[in-house]
Amino acid sequence: MRHEIKDIKCNVNSCIYHEGTHKCTAGSIEVGPSSACSCSETLCATFEPNTSMTNNK
């Protein structure tokens, strides 16, 4: 089991770092792009697809 980043909530269960209900287990996260002007323009640049999930569909 990987270490959870405290106080980071993630709902993207298709990410390799997503664990449990809302846990993020990435070593660190990067959010961008720097040109964003609202939260709807931001994204998690740390996202990596969980290929074991996509292969099961």
HELIX and SHEET records of a PDB file:
HELIX    1   1 CYS A   39  GLU A   41  5                                   3    
HELIX    2   2 THR A   51  ASN A   55  1                                   5    
SHEET    1   A 2 HIS A  18  GLU A  19  0                                        
SHEET    2   A 2 LYS A  23  CYS A  24 -1                                        
SHEET    1   B 2 VAL A  31  GLY A  32  0                                        
SHEET    2   B 2 LEU A  43  CYS A  44 -1                                        
END                                                                             
